[in-house]
Amino acid sequence: MGSRRAWIPWFCRRGVGLYLGYIHSFRGLAILMIVSGHVLPWGLFGWDGSEWEYEMVRTFLRNDTIAFVFISGFLFQHLAHKFEVKRYYLSKFKFVLLPYLVVCIPAILKMLFVDGGAPYENASPFAAVLYTWYYGTGQQYLWYIPMITVVFLLGVPLNKYGSKPGFYACLPVLIILSLFLGRGPNPWHNAAYFLSIYVLGMWVRLHLDAFHLRFRSWLVPSILVSTGLYCLEIWLRLNRPDLPLALALSYLRWAIGCLIICWLFKKYEERLPEVLGSLATLSFGIFFIHGYAISAVERILARFGLHQAPKNLLMVLLGIVVITGLTSLVLVVIKKVTGKKSRYLVGC
């Protein structure tokens, strides 16, 4: 990697061939898109411009969680040769579930003592806490952790069969299932929806050399199809929001988009911004706490009477920079103070 090796985190430097820089950068891009999708419609950094302009940006970011799931599946297969059942599940508990439980605590306290238990006011406080953890309602985006936990439970069979090319004959069936299922109200439904993308990431990693060699001839058609799906999705969301087809289109668009990004990032790896690698190193921490950063910034600026600031694309871009930078700074401080224990608290 030459000079780029400086930003490669220590845990990615171990072992020959273990580190794939462009996938690390892809992960950084994925977390940046997730933050952008949450900055766009919220509060001070929201939007009041042209409906068409808003929908172009918002539609592009819809369902961008697919990129995060794709990378998770890719990395699972990438490390399959080191799979040990006890170590695998223990690491998921320590570095994913445990920080998730911790990060939910401020939201749980607010729910119990400020919001009167809403949206679970009819349940006991103990049940309300369990519901918050189970459904991931502590923040708008935390549903991802219960969902991916269900996928993690499949780690043993996925590792057993994931190295067998015949296993991926199930992928078209899983994709069709995702298109019909859509997003759902609970972690099990959502895990069934995203499983096809996870397996797609595994498939790309298993056939990585062949993929990079052969996808070149499919690159332009893939970009054209993805762009066509994107335009149709915008039209549907503006003109026929009652039709569930838009979600299916966004699924296909992102599934194809992940293949496009993976190929392009590999080809132009040396030109990728180093900031993406830095964001990837902090990605789980950024994911966990960026919602709190958005709320804090909104409250602070509102005290200075800036809640009426212009809401346009420039403000959204500023919001993305502010929230990403602030969240990263907080994480760096936490890591400095707590050392290696920070992974148990914020996941990085």
Beta strands, then each sheet from edge to edge (+ up, - down):
end
